[in-house]
Amino acid sequence: MTLTLDLPKDLEHRLNAEAMRLGVPIEKYALRLLGDVQEPDQQPANGAELVAFWHREGVIGSRSDIEDSQAHARRIRHRAERRNAG
């Protein structure tokens, strides 16, 4: 099915910017958004569904500046442990 929408310019720009950030065509990003609509009461039932949800929402992979997540987590933990040591 083909669907044509007249989007407000600001929404078009936001969609395009997010699609570019994710490295996907705007059409694919829009399909992902439409396909990911869930009923409000549907919650992930297990870890795999939660990870899939995080992928769809763009949480996983959103910090491309972090090359080694384990080392990053260790640094955060180290700083937190020393926060009140003074």
PyMOL Python script that loads the backbone (N, CA, C, O; Angstrom):
from pymol import cmd

cmd.read_pdbstr("""\
ATOM      1  N   MET A   1       0.847  -1.177   0.000  1.00  0.00           N
ATOM      2  CA  MET A   1       0.000   0.000   0.000  1.00  0.00           C
ATOM      3  C   MET A   1       0.889   1.236   0.000  1.00  0.00           C
ATOM      4  O   MET A   1       1.901   1.285   0.699  1.00  0.00           O
ATOM      5  N   THR A   2       0.514   2.200  -0.766  1.00  0.00           N
ATOM      6  CA  THR A   2       1.222   3.471  -0.791  1.00  0.00           C
ATOM      7  C   THR A   2       0.388   4.493  -0.037  1.00  0.00           C
ATOM      8  O   THR A   2      -0.821   4.602  -0.237  1.00  0.00           O
ATOM      9  N   LEU A   3       1.049   5.232   0.822  1.00  0.00           N
ATOM     10  CA  LEU A   3       0.396   6.258   1.621  1.00  0.00           C
ATOM     11  C   LEU A   3       1.188   7.547   1.467  1.00  0.00           C
ATOM     12  O   LEU A   3       2.400   7.567   1.679  1.00  0.00           O
ATOM     13  N   THR A   4       0.507   8.608   1.103  1.00  0.00           N
ATOM     14  CA  THR A   4       1.156   9.900   0.945  1.00  0.00           C
ATOM     15  C   THR A   4       0.685  10.811   2.064  1.00  0.00           C
ATOM     16  O   THR A   4      -0.514  10.957   2.301  1.00  0.00           O
ATOM     17  N   LEU A   5       1.639  11.421   2.747  1.00  0.00           N
ATOM     18  CA  LEU A   5       1.328  12.314   3.863  1.00  0.00           C
ATOM     19  C   LEU A   5       1.901  13.696   3.607  1.00  0.00           C
ATOM     20  O   LEU A   5       3.001  13.831   3.070  1.00  0.00           O
ATOM     21  N   ASP A   6       1.166  14.706   3.986  1.00  0.00           N
ATOM     22  CA  ASP A   6       1.664  16.079   3.981  1.00  0.00           C
ATOM     23  C   ASP A   6       2.084  16.402   5.411  1.00  0.00           C
ATOM     24  O   ASP A   6       1.251  16.688   6.271  1.00  0.00           O
ATOM     25  N   LEU A   7       3.383  16.349   5.644  1.00  0.00           N
ATOM     26  CA  LEU A   7       3.906  16.590   6.986  1.00  0.00           C
ATOM     27  C   LEU A   7       4.246  18.056   7.177  1.00  0.00           C
ATOM     28  O   LEU A   7       4.688  18.720   6.240  1.00  0.00           O
ATOM     29  N   PRO A   8       4.041  18.565   8.386  1.00  0.00           N
ATOM     30  CA  PRO A   8       4.541  19.901   8.685  1.00  0.00           C
ATOM     31  C   PRO A   8       6.061  19.906   8.526  1.00  0.00           C
ATOM     32  O   PRO A   8       6.719  18.904   8.809  1.00  0.00           O
ATOM     33  N   LYS A   9       6.608  21.010   8.083  1.00  0.00           N
ATOM     34  CA  LYS A   9       8.044  21.102   7.807  1.00  0.00           C
ATOM     35  C   LYS A   9       8.896  20.722   9.015  1.00  0.00           C
ATOM     36  O   LYS A   9       9.911  20.040   8.864  1.00  0.00           O
ATOM     37  N   ASP A  10       8.491  21.159  10.222  1.00  0.00           N
ATOM     38  CA  ASP A  10       9.305  20.848  11.401  1.00  0.00           C
ATOM     39  C   ASP A  10       9.328  19.346  11.676  1.00  0.00           C
ATOM     40  O   ASP A  10      10.361  18.811  12.078  1.00  0.00           O
ATOM     41  N   LEU A  11       8.208  18.663  11.467  1.00  0.00           N
ATOM     42  CA  LEU A  11       8.174  17.216  11.660  1.00  0.00           C
ATOM     43  C   LEU A  11       9.011  16.514  10.593  1.00  0.00           C
ATOM     44  O   LEU A  11       9.724  15.556  10.893  1.00  0.00           O
ATOM     45  N   GLU A  12       8.928  16.978   9.370  1.00  0.00           N
ATOM     46  CA  GLU A  12       9.741  16.408   8.294  1.00  0.00           C
ATOM     47  C   GLU A  12      11.225  16.546   8.619  1.00  0.00           C
ATOM     48  O   GLU A  12      11.998  15.607   8.427  1.00  0.00           O
ATOM     49  N   HIS A  13      11.618  17.713   9.110  1.00  0.00           N
ATOM     50  CA  HIS A  13      13.022  17.948   9.443  1.00  0.00           C
ATOM     51  C   HIS A  13      13.470  17.047  10.595  1.00  0.00           C
ATOM     52  O   HIS A  13      14.576  16.508  10.566  1.00  0.00           O
ATOM     53  N   ARG A  14      12.611  16.880  11.613  1.00  0.00           N
ATOM     54  CA  ARG A  14      12.961  16.015  12.748  1.00  0.00           C
ATOM     55  C   ARG A  14      13.090  14.565  12.308  1.00  0.00           C
ATOM     56  O   ARG A  14      14.031  13.875  12.700  1.00  0.00           O
ATOM     57  N   LEU A  15      12.139  14.098  11.488  1.00  0.00           N
ATOM     58  CA  LEU A  15      12.211  12.722  10.974  1.00  0.00           C
ATOM     59  C   LEU A  15      13.475  12.515  10.152  1.00  0.00           C
ATOM     60  O   LEU A  15      14.174  11.514  10.306  1.00  0.00           O
ATOM     61  N   ASN A  16      13.755  13.461   9.290  1.00  0.00           N
ATOM     62  CA  ASN A  16      14.934  13.359   8.432  1.00  0.00           C
ATOM     63  C   ASN A  16      16.216  13.376   9.258  1.00  0.00           C
ATOM     64  O   ASN A  16      17.139  12.607   8.990  1.00  0.00           O
ATOM     65  N   ALA A  17      16.276  14.241  10.253  1.00  0.00           N
ATOM     66  CA  ALA A  17      17.470  14.330  11.096  1.00  0.00           C
ATOM     67  C   ALA A  17      17.699  13.029  11.852  1.00  0.00           C
ATOM     68  O   ALA A  17      18.832  12.557  11.940  1.00  0.00           O
ATOM     69  N   GLU A  18      16.639  12.445  12.398  1.00  0.00           N
ATOM     70  CA  GLU A  18      16.792  11.203  13.145  1.00  0.00           C
ATOM     71  C   GLU A  18      17.153  10.044  12.222  1.00  0.00           C
ATOM     72  O   GLU A  18      17.962   9.190  12.582  1.00  0.00           O
ATOM     73  N   ALA A  19      16.557  10.012  11.037  1.00  0.00           N
ATOM     74  CA  ALA A  19      16.899   8.970  10.065  1.00  0.00           C
ATOM     75  C   ALA A  19      18.371   9.079   9.673  1.00  0.00           C
ATOM     76  O   ALA A  19      19.067   8.069   9.566  1.00  0.00           O
ATOM     77  N   MET A  20      18.835  10.294   9.462  1.00  0.00           N
ATOM     78  CA  MET A  20      20.243  10.496   9.116  1.00  0.00           C
ATOM     79  C   MET A  20      21.147  10.069  10.268  1.00  0.00           C
ATOM     80  O   MET A  20      22.188   9.450  10.049  1.00  0.00           O
ATOM     81  N   ARG A  21      20.745  10.403  11.501  1.00  0.00           N
ATOM     82  CA  ARG A  21      21.539  10.035  12.667  1.00  0.00           C
ATOM     83  C   ARG A  21      21.657   8.518  12.778  1.00  0.00           C
ATOM     84  O   ARG A  21      22.708   7.996  13.147  1.00  0.00           O
ATOM     85  N   LEU A  22      20.566   7.811  12.455  1.00  0.00           N
ATOM     86  CA  LEU A  22      20.557   6.350  12.520  1.00  0.00           C
ATOM     87  C   LEU A  22      21.163   5.712  11.279  1.00  0.00           C
ATOM     88  O   LEU A  22      21.434   4.511  11.265  1.00  0.00           O
ATOM     89  N   GLY A  23      21.376   6.510  10.237  1.00  0.00           N
ATOM     90  CA  GLY A  23      21.967   5.999   9.011  1.00  0.00           C
ATOM     91  C   GLY A  23      21.016   5.179   8.165  1.00  0.00           C
ATOM     92  O   GLY A  23      21.437   4.252   7.472  1.00  0.00           O
ATOM     93  N   VAL A  24      19.728   5.515   8.217  1.00  0.00           N
ATOM     94  CA  VAL A  24      18.731   4.797   7.411  1.00  0.00           C
ATOM     95  C   VAL A  24      17.956   5.803   6.571  1.00  0.00           C
ATOM     96  O   VAL A  24      17.870   6.975   6.936  1.00  0.00           O
ATOM     97  N   PRO A  25      17.390   5.359   5.450  1.00  0.00           N
ATOM     98  CA  PRO A  25      16.548   6.270   4.662  1.00  0.00           C
ATOM     99  C   PRO A  25      15.319   6.694   5.467  1.00  0.00           C
ATOM    100  O   PRO A  25      14.828   5.941   6.307  1.00  0.00           O
ATOM    101  N   ILE A  26      14.839   7.883   5.206  1.00  0.00           N
ATOM    102  CA  ILE A  26      13.699   8.398   5.957  1.00  0.00           C
ATOM    103  C   ILE A  26      12.474   7.492   5.801  1.00  0.00           C
ATOM    104  O   ILE A  26      11.690   7.348   6.739  1.00  0.00           O
ATOM    105  N   GLU A  27      12.305   6.884   4.628  1.00  0.00           N
ATOM    106  CA  GLU A  27      11.163   5.999   4.405  1.00  0.00           C
ATOM    107  C   GLU A  27      11.236   4.791   5.338  1.00  0.00           C
ATOM    108  O   GLU A  27      10.232   4.391   5.925  1.00  0.00           O
ATOM    109  N   LYS A  28      12.430   4.215   5.469  1.00  0.00           N
ATOM    110  CA  LYS A  28      12.614   3.057   6.341  1.00  0.00           C
ATOM    111  C   LYS A  28      12.398   3.455   7.797  1.00  0.00           C
ATOM    112  O   LYS A  28      11.794   2.707   8.565  1.00  0.00           O
ATOM    113  N   TYR A  29      12.888   4.629   8.173  1.00  0.00           N
ATOM    114  CA  TYR A  29      12.717   5.092   9.548  1.00  0.00           C
ATOM    115  C   TYR A  29      11.233   5.316   9.850  1.00  0.00           C
ATOM    116  O   TYR A  29      10.759   4.942  10.923  1.00  0.00           O
ATOM    117  N   ALA A  30      10.501   5.922   8.916  1.00  0.00           N
ATOM    118  CA  ALA A  30       9.065   6.161   9.116  1.00  0.00           C
ATOM    119  C   ALA A  30       8.317   4.836   9.241  1.00  0.00           C
ATOM    120  O   ALA A  30       7.426   4.705  10.080  1.00  0.00           O
ATOM    121  N   LEU A  31       8.673   3.851   8.411  1.00  0.00           N
ATOM    122  CA  LEU A  31       8.043   2.526   8.514  1.00  0.00           C
ATOM    123  C   LEU A  31       8.340   1.896   9.870  1.00  0.00           C
ATOM    124  O   LEU A  31       7.471   1.262  10.469  1.00  0.00           O
ATOM    125  N   ARG A  32       9.563   2.069  10.349  1.00  0.00           N
ATOM    126  CA  ARG A  32       9.914   1.526  11.662  1.00  0.00           C
ATOM    127  C   ARG A  32       9.057   2.161  12.747  1.00  0.00           C
ATOM    128  O   ARG A  32       8.552   1.471  13.633  1.00  0.00           O
ATOM    129  N   LEU A  33       8.897   3.474  12.674  1.00  0.00           N
ATOM    130  CA  LEU A  33       8.073   4.154  13.671  1.00  0.00           C
ATOM    131  C   LEU A  33       6.636   3.658  13.635  1.00  0.00           C
ATOM    132  O   LEU A  33       6.045   3.377  14.678  1.00  0.00           O
ATOM    133  N   LEU A  34       6.079   3.551  12.445  1.00  0.00           N
ATOM    134  CA  LEU A  34       4.697   3.106  12.325  1.00  0.00           C
ATOM    135  C   LEU A  34       4.538   1.651  12.746  1.00  0.00           C
ATOM    136  O   LEU A  34       3.531   1.286  13.352  1.00  0.00           O
ATOM    137  N   GLY A  35       5.505   0.835  12.434  1.00  0.00           N
ATOM    138  CA  GLY A  35       5.432  -0.579  12.784  1.00  0.00           C
ATOM    139  C   GLY A  35       5.658  -0.858  14.247  1.00  0.00           C
ATOM    140  O   GLY A  35       5.264  -1.912  14.746  1.00  0.00           O
ATOM    141  N   ASP A  36       6.286   0.070  14.946  1.00  0.00           N
ATOM    142  CA  ASP A  36       6.604  -0.139  16.353  1.00  0.00           C
ATOM    143  C   ASP A  36       5.523   0.344  17.303  1.00  0.00           C
ATOM    144  O   ASP A  36       5.681   0.245  18.520  1.00  0.00           O
ATOM    145  N   VAL A  37       4.439   0.860  16.774  1.00  0.00           N
ATOM    146  CA  VAL A  37       3.366   1.342  17.641  1.00  0.00           C
ATOM    147  C   VAL A  37       2.784   0.146  18.382  1.00  0.00           C
ATOM    148  O   VAL A  37       2.358  -0.833  17.768  1.00  0.00           O
ATOM    149  N   GLN A  38       2.772   0.236  19.697  1.00  0.00           N
ATOM    150  CA  GLN A  38       2.256  -0.834  20.530  1.00  0.00           C
ATOM    151  C   GLN A  38       1.135  -0.303  21.399  1.00  0.00           C
ATOM    152  O   GLN A  38       1.008   0.900  21.631  1.00  0.00           O
ATOM    153  N   GLU A  39       0.340  -1.223  21.862  1.00  0.00           N
ATOM    154  CA  GLU A  39      -0.695  -0.854  22.815  1.00  0.00           C
ATOM    155  C   GLU A  39      -0.016  -0.386  24.099  1.00  0.00           C
ATOM    156  O   GLU A  39       1.000  -0.955  24.498  1.00  0.00           O
ATOM    157  N   PRO A  40      -0.557   0.639  24.750  1.00  0.00           N
ATOM    158  CA  PRO A  40       0.089   1.174  25.944  1.00  0.00           C
ATOM    159  C   PRO A  40       0.294   0.148  27.049  1.00  0.00           C
ATOM    160  O   PRO A  40       1.253   0.258  27.813  1.00  0.00           O
ATOM    161  N   ASP A  41      -0.587  -0.852  27.153  1.00  0.00           N
ATOM    162  CA  ASP A  41      -0.466  -1.810  28.237  1.00  0.00           C
ATOM    163  C   ASP A  41       0.465  -2.979  27.902  1.00  0.00           C
ATOM    164  O   ASP A  41       0.696  -3.843  28.748  1.00  0.00           O
ATOM    165  N   GLN A  42       1.000  -3.012  26.681  1.00  0.00           N
ATOM    166  CA  GLN A  42       1.925  -4.071  26.313  1.00  0.00           C
ATOM    167  C   GLN A  42       3.320  -3.732  26.822  1.00  0.00           C
ATOM    168  O   GLN A  42       3.945  -2.779  26.358  1.00  0.00           O
ATOM    169  N   GLN A  43       3.793  -4.505  27.760  1.00  0.00           N
ATOM    170  CA  GLN A  43       5.127  -4.326  28.305  1.00  0.00           C
ATOM    171  C   GLN A  43       5.981  -5.520  27.898  1.00  0.00           C
ATOM    172  O   GLN A  43       5.452  -6.617  27.714  1.00  0.00           O
ATOM    173  N   PRO A  44       7.278  -5.332  27.755  1.00  0.00           N
ATOM    174  CA  PRO A  44       8.137  -6.477  27.459  1.00  0.00           C
ATOM    175  C   PRO A  44       7.971  -7.548  28.538  1.00  0.00           C
ATOM    176  O   PRO A  44       7.982  -7.247  29.731  1.00  0.00           O
ATOM    177  N   ALA A  45       7.818  -8.792  28.107  1.00  0.00           N
ATOM    178  CA  ALA A  45       7.566  -9.889  29.040  1.00  0.00           C
ATOM    179  C   ALA A  45       8.844 -10.591  29.488  1.00  0.00           C
ATOM    180  O   ALA A  45       8.840 -11.324  30.477  1.00  0.00           O
ATOM    181  N   ASN A  46       9.940 -10.367  28.757  1.00  0.00           N
ATOM    182  CA  ASN A  46      11.195 -11.030  29.119  1.00  0.00           C
ATOM    183  C   ASN A  46      12.357 -10.178  28.630  1.00  0.00           C
ATOM    184  O   ASN A  46      12.161  -9.135  28.006  1.00  0.00           O
ATOM    185  N   GLY A  47      13.552 -10.628  28.919  1.00  0.00           N
ATOM    186  CA  GLY A  47      14.739  -9.858  28.562  1.00  0.00           C
ATOM    187  C   GLY A  47      14.905  -9.638  27.077  1.00  0.00           C
ATOM    188  O   GLY A  47      15.311  -8.558  26.649  1.00  0.00           O
ATOM    189  N   ALA A  48      14.591 -10.661  26.278  1.00  0.00           N
ATOM    190  CA  ALA A  48      14.733 -10.535  24.824  1.00  0.00           C
ATOM    191  C   ALA A  48      13.789  -9.470  24.276  1.00  0.00           C
ATOM    192  O   ALA A  48      14.168  -8.691  23.400  1.00  0.00           O
ATOM    193  N   GLU A  49      12.562  -9.435  24.789  1.00  0.00           N
ATOM    194  CA  GLU A  49      11.609  -8.406  24.339  1.00  0.00           C
ATOM    195  C   GLU A  49      12.058  -7.024  24.786  1.00  0.00           C
ATOM    196  O   GLU A  49      11.871  -6.046  24.062  1.00  0.00           O
ATOM    197  N   LEU A  50      12.646  -6.935  25.968  1.00  0.00           N
ATOM    198  CA  LEU A  50      13.141  -5.647  26.455  1.00  0.00           C
ATOM    199  C   LEU A  50      14.285  -5.139  25.587  1.00  0.00           C
ATOM    200  O   LEU A  50      14.323  -3.960  25.234  1.00  0.00           O
ATOM    201  N   VAL A  51      15.215  -6.021  25.244  1.00  0.00           N
ATOM    202  CA  VAL A  51      16.330  -5.629  24.375  1.00  0.00           C
ATOM    203  C   VAL A  51      15.801  -5.224  23.003  1.00  0.00           C
ATOM    204  O   VAL A  51      16.275  -4.242  22.431  1.00  0.00           O
ATOM    205  N   ALA A  52      14.826  -5.961  22.461  1.00  0.00           N
ATOM    206  CA  ALA A  52      14.229  -5.611  21.173  1.00  0.00           C
ATOM    207  C   ALA A  52      13.568  -4.231  21.253  1.00  0.00           C
ATOM    208  O   ALA A  52      13.671  -3.434  20.320  1.00  0.00           O
ATOM    209  N   PHE A  53      12.898  -3.958  22.360  1.00  0.00           N
ATOM    210  CA  PHE A  53      12.270  -2.651  22.568  1.00  0.00           C
ATOM    211  C   PHE A  53      13.326  -1.556  22.582  1.00  0.00           C
ATOM    212  O   PHE A  53      13.150  -0.512  21.954  1.00  0.00           O
ATOM    213  N   TRP A  54      14.418  -1.789  23.292  1.00  0.00           N
ATOM    214  CA  TRP A  54      15.497  -0.794  23.348  1.00  0.00           C
ATOM    215  C   TRP A  54      16.097  -0.559  21.967  1.00  0.00           C
ATOM    216  O   TRP A  54      16.437   0.573  21.625  1.00  0.00           O
ATOM    217  N   HIS A  55      16.230  -1.613  21.176  1.00  0.00           N
ATOM    218  CA  HIS A  55      16.719  -1.453  19.800  1.00  0.00           C
ATOM    219  C   HIS A  55      15.762  -0.577  19.000  1.00  0.00           C
ATOM    220  O   HIS A  55      16.189   0.362  18.329  1.00  0.00           O
ATOM    221  N   ARG A  56      14.469  -0.884  19.072  1.00  0.00           N
ATOM    222  CA  ARG A  56      13.472  -0.118  18.309  1.00  0.00           C
ATOM    223  C   ARG A  56      13.460   1.346  18.719  1.00  0.00           C
ATOM    224  O   ARG A  56      13.288   2.228  17.878  1.00  0.00           O
ATOM    225  N   GLU A  57      13.642   1.606  20.002  1.00  0.00           N
ATOM    226  CA  GLU A  57      13.598   2.969  20.510  1.00  0.00           C
ATOM    227  C   GLU A  57      14.906   3.721  20.289  1.00  0.00           C
ATOM    228  O   GLU A  57      14.998   4.916  20.569  1.00  0.00           O
ATOM    229  N   GLY A  58      15.916   3.014  19.786  1.00  0.00           N
ATOM    230  CA  GLY A  58      17.186   3.671  19.503  1.00  0.00           C
ATOM    231  C   GLY A  58      18.081   3.857  20.703  1.00  0.00           C
ATOM    232  O   GLY A  58      19.061   4.598  20.635  1.00  0.00           O
ATOM    233  N   VAL A  59      17.761   3.191  21.817  1.00  0.00           N
ATOM    234  CA  VAL A  59      18.593   3.319  23.009  1.00  0.00           C
ATOM    235  C   VAL A  59      19.914   2.584  22.808  1.00  0.00           C
ATOM    236  O   VAL A  59      20.984   3.128  23.082  1.00  0.00           O
ATOM    237  N   ILE A  60      19.833   1.354  22.330  1.00  0.00           N
ATOM    238  CA  ILE A  60      21.042   0.573  22.087  1.00  0.00           C
ATOM    239  C   ILE A  60      21.720   1.135  20.839  1.00  0.00           C
ATOM    240  O   ILE A  60      21.116   1.241  19.772  1.00  0.00           O
ATOM    241  N   GLY A  61      22.959   1.481  21.003  1.00  0.00           N
ATOM    242  CA  GLY A  61      23.713   2.063  19.898  1.00  0.00           C
ATOM    243  C   GLY A  61      23.617   3.578  19.820  1.00  0.00           C
ATOM    244  O   GLY A  61      24.140   4.188  18.888  1.00  0.00           O
ATOM    245  N   SER A  62      22.957   4.182  20.786  1.00  0.00           N
ATOM    246  CA  SER A  62      22.786   5.637  20.734  1.00  0.00           C
ATOM    247  C   SER A  62      24.037   6.393  21.166  1.00  0.00           C
ATOM    248  O   SER A  62      24.151   7.592  20.912  1.00  0.00           O
ATOM    249  N   ARG A  63      24.965   5.714  21.810  1.00  0.00           N
ATOM    250  CA  ARG A  63      26.200   6.358  22.263  1.00  0.00           C
ATOM    251  C   ARG A  63      27.368   5.844  21.444  1.00  0.00           C
ATOM    252  O   ARG A  63      28.185   5.065  21.935  1.00  0.00           O
ATOM    253  N   SER A  64      27.446   6.279  20.202  1.00  0.00           N
ATOM    254  CA  SER A  64      28.519   5.828  19.318  1.00  0.00           C
ATOM    255  C   SER A  64      29.882   6.339  19.767  1.00  0.00           C
ATOM    256  O   SER A  64      30.914   5.858  19.299  1.00  0.00           O
ATOM    257  N   ASP A  65      29.888   7.309  20.670  1.00  0.00           N
ATOM    258  CA  ASP A  65      31.152   7.835  21.180  1.00  0.00           C
ATOM    259  C   ASP A  65      31.804   6.886  22.190  1.00  0.00           C
ATOM    260  O   ASP A  65      32.982   7.050  22.507  1.00  0.00           O
ATOM    261  N   ILE A  66      31.064   5.901  22.700  1.00  0.00           N
ATOM    262  CA  ILE A  66      31.600   4.931  23.651  1.00  0.00           C
ATOM    263  C   ILE A  66      32.044   3.706  22.872  1.00  0.00           C
ATOM    264  O   ILE A  66      31.219   2.953  22.355  1.00  0.00           O
ATOM    265  N   GLU A  67      33.358   3.513  22.791  1.00  0.00           N
ATOM    266  CA  GLU A  67      33.887   2.393  22.017  1.00  0.00           C
ATOM    267  C   GLU A  67      33.908   1.102  22.822  1.00  0.00           C
ATOM    268  O   GLU A  67      33.662   0.029  22.270  1.00  0.00           O
ATOM    269  N   ASP A  68      34.199   1.187  24.116  1.00  0.00           N
ATOM    270  CA  ASP A  68      34.282   0.003  24.972  1.00  0.00           C
ATOM    271  C   ASP A  68      33.311   0.194  26.132  1.00  0.00           C
ATOM    272  O   ASP A  68      33.627   0.891  27.096  1.00  0.00           O
ATOM    273  N   SER A  69      32.131  -0.419  26.046  1.00  0.00           N
ATOM    274  CA  SER A  69      31.095  -0.190  27.044  1.00  0.00           C
ATOM    275  C   SER A  69      31.498  -0.722  28.425  1.00  0.00           C
ATOM    276  O   SER A  69      31.135  -0.135  29.444  1.00  0.00           O
ATOM    277  N   GLN A  70      32.236  -1.815  28.460  1.00  0.00           N
ATOM    278  CA  GLN A  70      32.658  -2.374  29.742  1.00  0.00           C
ATOM    279  C   GLN A  70      33.634  -1.432  30.451  1.00  0.00           C
ATOM    280  O   GLN A  70      33.516  -1.196  31.653  1.00  0.00           O
ATOM    281  N   ALA A  71      34.586  -0.903  29.705  1.00  0.00           N
ATOM    282  CA  ALA A  71      35.544   0.046  30.290  1.00  0.00           C
ATOM    283  C   ALA A  71      34.826   1.317  30.736  1.00  0.00           C
ATOM    284  O   ALA A  71      35.151   1.879  31.782  1.00  0.00           O
ATOM    285  N   HIS A  72      33.866   1.765  29.961  1.00  0.00           N
ATOM    286  CA  HIS A  72      33.086   2.950  30.317  1.00  0.00           C
ATOM    287  C   HIS A  72      32.329   2.705  31.626  1.00  0.00           C
ATOM    288  O   HIS A  72      32.317   3.563  32.508  1.00  0.00           O
ATOM    289  N   ALA A  73      31.700   1.534  31.749  1.00  0.00           N
ATOM    290  CA  ALA A  73      30.968   1.199  32.969  1.00  0.00           C
ATOM    291  C   ALA A  73      31.909   1.141  34.169  1.00  0.00           C
ATOM    292  O   ALA A  73      31.556   1.593  35.258  1.00  0.00           O
ATOM    293  N   ARG A  74      33.109   0.584  33.973  1.00  0.00           N
ATOM    294  CA  ARG A  74      34.087   0.541  35.074  1.00  0.00           C
ATOM    295  C   ARG A  74      34.484   1.945  35.516  1.00  0.00           C
ATOM    296  O   ARG A  74      34.608   2.201  36.714  1.00  0.00           O
ATOM    297  N   ARG A  75      34.687   2.863  34.561  1.00  0.00           N
ATOM    298  CA  ARG A  75      35.045   4.251  34.911  1.00  0.00           C
ATOM    299  C   ARG A  75      33.925   4.921  35.711  1.00  0.00           C
ATOM    300  O   ARG A  75      34.183   5.604  36.702  1.00  0.00           O
ATOM    301  N   ILE A  76      32.695   4.722  35.276  1.00  0.00           N
ATOM    302  CA  ILE A  76      31.552   5.312  35.996  1.00  0.00           C
ATOM    303  C   ILE A  76      31.478   4.742  37.413  1.00  0.00           C
ATOM    304  O   ILE A  76      31.299   5.484  38.379  1.00  0.00           O
ATOM    305  N   ARG A  77      31.617   3.423  37.527  1.00  0.00           N
ATOM    306  CA  ARG A  77      31.554   2.778  38.835  1.00  0.00           C
ATOM    307  C   ARG A  77      32.696   3.277  39.731  1.00  0.00           C
ATOM    308  O   ARG A  77      32.479   3.547  40.912  1.00  0.00           O
ATOM    309  N   HIS A  78      33.876   3.397  39.192  1.00  0.00           N
ATOM    310  CA  HIS A  78      35.037   3.871  39.936  1.00  0.00           C
ATOM    311  C   HIS A  78      34.796   5.290  40.460  1.00  0.00           C
ATOM    312  O   HIS A  78      35.072   5.580  41.624  1.00  0.00           O
ATOM    313  N   ARG A  79      34.286   6.161  39.607  1.00  0.00           N
ATOM    314  CA  ARG A  79      33.997   7.536  40.052  1.00  0.00           C
ATOM    315  C   ARG A  79      32.923   7.552  41.129  1.00  0.00           C
ATOM    316  O   ARG A  79      33.020   8.318  42.088  1.00  0.00           O
ATOM    317  N   ALA A  80      31.895   6.713  40.982  1.00  0.00           N
ATOM    318  CA  ALA A  80      30.806   6.668  41.966  1.00  0.00           C
ATOM    319  C   ALA A  80      31.321   6.161  43.314  1.00  0.00           C
ATOM    320  O   ALA A  80      30.922   6.669  44.362  1.00  0.00           O
ATOM    321  N   GLU A  81      32.184   5.187  43.289  1.00  0.00           N
ATOM    322  CA  GLU A  81      32.733   4.631  44.532  1.00  0.00           C
ATOM    323  C   GLU A  81      33.604   5.639  45.272  1.00  0.00           C
ATOM    324  O   GLU A  81      33.705   5.586  46.497  1.00  0.00           O
ATOM    325  N   ARG A  82      34.226   6.542  44.552  1.00  0.00           N
ATOM    326  CA  ARG A  82      35.127   7.521  45.150  1.00  0.00           C
ATOM    327  C   ARG A  82      34.452   8.872  45.391  1.00  0.00           C
ATOM    328  O   ARG A  82      35.077   9.802  45.901  1.00  0.00           O
ATOM    329  N   ARG A  83      33.183   8.974  45.026  1.00  0.00           N
ATOM    330  CA  ARG A  83      32.473  10.253  45.103  1.00  0.00           C
ATOM    331  C   ARG A  83      32.447  10.812  46.518  1.00  0.00           C
ATOM    332  O   ARG A  83      32.672  12.008  46.699  1.00  0.00           O
ATOM    333  N   ASN A  84      32.181   9.991  47.523  1.00  0.00           N
ATOM    334  CA  ASN A  84      32.064  10.475  48.898  1.00  0.00           C
ATOM    335  C   ASN A  84      33.268  10.068  49.753  1.00  0.00           C
ATOM    336  O   ASN A  84      33.204  10.109  50.982  1.00  0.00           O
ATOM    337  N   ALA A  85      34.348   9.683  49.104  1.00  0.00           N
ATOM    338  CA  ALA A  85      35.517   9.210  49.856  1.00  0.00           C
ATOM    339  C   ALA A  85      36.319  10.354  50.466  1.00  0.00           C
ATOM    340  O   ALA A  85      37.204  10.105  51.285  1.00  0.00           O
ATOM    341  N   GLY A  86      36.041  11.577  50.097  1.00  0.00           N
ATOM    342  CA  GLY A  86      36.849  12.711  50.561  1.00  0.00           C
ATOM    343  C   GLY A  86      36.406  13.234  51.817  1.00  0.00           C
ATOM    344  O   GLY A  86      36.991  14.188  52.329  1.00  0.00           O
TER     345      GLY A  86
END
""", "prot")
cmd.dss("prot")
cmd.show_as("cartoon", "prot")
cmd.util.cbc("prot")
cmd.orient("prot")
